[in-house]
Amino acid sequence: MTIKDLIKTTEIKIPGTDIVVIMKEDMTWFEYQESKKISNPDEGGIFALSKLIESWNIKKEDGSIEEITVETLKKMPREIISPLVEKAVELTGEKIQKKKP
């Protein structure tokens, strides 16, 4: 068994688009510890989401895959982010968007 075998993922299709996101069902221990250091709930939520997304098919204008970062997620339309946040909450059992410090 490998570490990758221990990390379960799920595929999410964003309604009304051809976007497919592979999301981890939980953060790693280290990612979770890092997320707890962020006192602003919105910043903590977007950080957690950036760590839960394993891959996606969102491309840059040059055709390469867009990097999954906090900065990239902040530029995304709400119609893309909202389903991802909802799925992250469902998978992790936490309100990553509304974390309390």
C-alpha positions as CSV (number, residue, x, y, z in Angstrom):
1,M,0.0,0.0,0.0
2,T,1.2,3.5,-0.8
3,I,0.4,6.9,0.7
4,K,-1.5,7.7,-2.5
5,D,-3.7,4.6,-1.8
6,L,-4.6,6.0,1.6
7,I,-5.9,9.3,0.1
8,K,-9.4,8.8,-1.3
9,T,-10.6,11.1,-4.0
10,T,-13.9,11.8,-5.8
11,E,-14.7,13.3,-9.2
12,I,-16.8,16.5,-9.3
13,K,-18.4,17.8,-12.5
14,I,-19.3,21.5,-12.4
15,P,-22.8,22.0,-13.6
16,G,-23.2,23.8,-16.9
17,T,-19.5,23.4,-17.8
18,D,-17.1,20.8,-19.0
19,I,-15.0,21.3,-15.8
20,V,-14.0,18.1,-14.0
21,V,-12.3,18.4,-10.6
22,I,-10.7,15.5,-8.6
23,M,-11.0,16.3,-4.9
24,K,-9.4,14.6,-2.0
25,E,-11.8,13.5,0.7
26,D,-9.7,15.0,3.4
27,M,-6.5,17.1,3.9
28,T,-3.3,15.5,5.0
29,W,-2.4,15.9,8.6
30,F,0.2,18.6,7.8
31,E,-2.3,20.6,5.5
32,Y,-4.9,20.5,8.3
33,Q,-2.3,21.8,10.9
34,E,-1.4,24.6,8.5
35,S,-5.1,25.5,7.9
36,K,-5.6,25.9,11.7
37,K,-3.0,28.7,11.7
38,I,-5.1,30.9,9.5
39,S,-7.4,33.0,11.7
40,N,-9.5,34.6,8.9
41,P,-12.3,32.1,8.2
42,D,-12.5,33.0,4.5
43,E,-8.7,32.7,4.0
44,G,-8.7,29.4,5.9
45,G,-11.5,28.1,3.7
46,I,-9.8,29.0,0.4
47,F,-6.5,27.5,1.7
48,A,-8.3,24.3,2.6
49,L,-10.0,24.1,-0.7
50,S,-6.7,24.6,-2.5
51,K,-5.3,21.6,-0.6
52,L,-8.3,19.4,-1.2
53,I,-8.3,19.8,-5.0
54,E,-5.9,17.2,-6.4
55,S,-6.4,18.0,-10.1
56,W,-8.7,19.7,-12.6
57,N,-9.0,20.3,-16.3
58,I,-9.1,24.1,-16.1
59,K,-6.7,25.5,-18.7
60,K,-4.7,28.7,-19.2
61,E,-5.1,30.6,-22.4
62,D,-2.0,28.8,-23.8
63,G,-3.7,25.4,-23.3
64,S,-1.7,24.3,-20.3
65,I,-3.5,23.3,-17.1
66,E,-4.0,26.1,-14.6
67,E,-2.1,25.7,-11.3
68,I,-4.2,25.0,-8.2
69,T,-3.4,27.8,-5.8
70,V,-5.2,30.1,-3.4
71,E,-4.6,32.9,-5.9
72,T,-6.1,31.0,-8.8
73,L,-9.1,30.0,-6.7
74,K,-9.7,33.7,-5.7
75,K,-10.0,34.6,-9.4
76,M,-12.6,32.0,-10.1
77,P,-16.3,32.8,-10.5
78,R,-18.6,32.0,-7.7
79,E,-20.5,29.5,-9.9
80,I,-17.3,27.4,-10.1
81,I,-16.2,27.8,-6.4
82,S,-19.6,27.2,-4.7
83,P,-20.1,23.6,-5.9
84,L,-16.5,22.8,-4.9
85,V,-17.0,24.3,-1.4
86,E,-20.2,22.4,-1.0
87,K,-18.6,19.1,-2.0
88,A,-15.6,19.8,0.3
89,V,-17.9,20.4,3.2
90,E,-19.8,17.2,2.4
91,L,-16.6,15.2,2.1
92,T,-14.7,16.5,5.1
93,G,-17.7,17.0,7.4
94,E,-16.3,20.4,8.2
95,K,-17.5,23.9,7.3
96,I,-14.2,24.9,5.7
97,Q,-15.8,28.1,4.5
98,K,-17.0,29.1,8.0
99,K,-14.1,27.8,10.2
100,K,-13.9,29.5,13.6
101,P,-10.5,30.6,14.8
